[in-house]
Each structure stands twice: as C-alpha cells, then as structure tokens.
Amino acid sequence: MEEAEDRLSLPRPRWANAEIAVWGGASEDDLALAGGYLRVAETAARHWIAHGPDDRLPLPILYNYRHSIELSLKWLIRKAAQCALREGYTGEEDLSPIQLDKRLRTHNIRRLADCLNRYLALLDLPKVEQRIDPDSWSQLNWLDSEDASGETYRYAVVGHGASRAPARQSRRFMSPLRALSPALHLPEILARASASSWKACLRSCFSVPSTPSTVTVISFLPSPA
C-alpha cells in the first residue's frame, strides 16, 4: 500500500470519505462529464499560468477542453432530438436513440455542429435561434481545423504512413485557450438565447428520475494498511 501511494505522489485526504468517488446513476450524462473535463482543463491551465511554462501540459490541457466541447455538442444533439419528438416531430429525420448513437459515434467537431444545427432547425424556435450562435460557430470551425479527428491534442504523432506528422506545434499557448472560450459554454449560451419551449425542454432534462440506475463507487487511493 505504501509503495502504491509513493508512486501516486498524492497526499491522503484529510477525511476518509474524501477518497471516495461516485459515478454513474441517473444524474450522469455527457453534459456532466463535459463539466468534469472542463474543470480538469481549467485546473491544469491555472497551474500552468501560476507556475510557469511546462511543455508537457499544453496538449493534455487542450485535449480536455476539446473533449468537453465534444461532449457538450453530443448532449445538446440528444436534447434537441428529444425536444423535437416532444413537440410532435414526424419528419424524415430519424431521431430514434439507435440512430442517434450511430450519428454520435464520431469525434469530428464540424460534423457534430452541423448535426446540432439540423436538429435545432426542427424545433419551434425563432429563426435566429435555430442555429448555433455566430461566435460559437466560428470557434467550432476553428477547433475543427485544428483537430478534425480528435487525435491532434491526444497523441504526439498523428496520421498514418507517409502522412504521419508531429501533433505538437510551437505557439503561444494562451491563444488557442482564448479562441475556445465561446464554444466552452455552448449549452449555457443556447439556454440563455433560446425561446421558452427549448428552455423548458432543457430544464426537464436536468430532472433526476426517482429510480436510480447503477452507481459505481471507487476509492482513488489505497486503504490504510
């Protein structure tokens, strides 16, 4: 146990129950996970800013920010589909859970953003609110141009065969962070801007059913000897 603790280089929490993490259950969805990735990215970015440059951190930080945006888009797509069905949509677009799962089996930001725009257009909203706002759309396009496959911020080298190339580039680290800012809070932006029907649907998505689903409990640190 002591050897494992040494490898982790982590102090023990002040309280025993602080070692326990709970995940799963009715309250966990892509938006909840997106918030976790966002918090990890912000914590690491603040550490980088406070303690000086560390070339090992930018890519993991950018990956966590990017994954937070990807999960937020997937959550919004599911909720837009849910709201459309609730409004009685019976058009050609297949909004079934099975088709949604297939459609969301991608890391491509542009593809997800296009899908969200299509689904927003199905809702009974003012025309201007049936699309992602221009600032967020611009930053999503920029992010897609930086990392279309979801690999650029995840690996040291991306691509295959002759197209293999280093993912890391020398640049001012804060520039991409500032560029991502509008897209990081896309769910909040859409909820603030959208009409009452979309807001009501989003609010209903935060309600927790009375019967919980499976919950996993795990201790991050070894128990005392």
Stockholm file with secondary structure:
# STOCKHOLM 1.0

chainA/1-225         MEEAEDRLSLPRPRWANAEIAVWGGASEDDLALAGGYLRVAETAARHWIAHGPDDRLPLPILYNYRHSIELSLKWLIRKAAQCALREGYTGEEDLSPIQLDKRLRTHNIRRLADCLNRYLALLDLPKVEQRIDPDSWSQLNWLDSEDASGETYRYAVVGHGASRAPARQSRRFMSPLRALSPALHLPEILARASASSWKACLRSCFSVPSTPSTVTVISFLPSPA
#=GR chainA/1-225 SS CHHHHHHHTCCCCSSGGGGEEEEESTTCSHHHHHHHHHHHHHHHHHHHHHHCCCTTSHHHHHHHHHHHHHHHHHHHHHHHHHHHHHTTCCSSSCCCHHHHHHHTCCCCHHHHHHHHHHHHTTSSCCGGGSSCCHHHHHHHHHHHHHCSSSCTTTCSEESSGGGCEESCCCCCTHHHHHHHHHHHTHHHHHHHHSCHHHHHHHHHHTCCCSSCCCEEEEESSCCCC
#=GC SS_cons         CHHHHHHHTCCCCSSGGGGEEEEESTTCSHHHHHHHHHHHHHHHHHHHHHHCCCTTSHHHHHHHHHHHHHHHHHHHHHHHHHHHHHTTCCSSSCCCHHHHHHHTCCCCHHHHHHHHHHHHTTSSCCGGGSSCCHHHHHHHHHHHHHCSSSCTTTCSEESSGGGCEESCCCCCTHHHHHHHHHHHTHHHHHHHHSCHHHHHHHHHHTCCCSSCCCEEEEESSCCCC
//
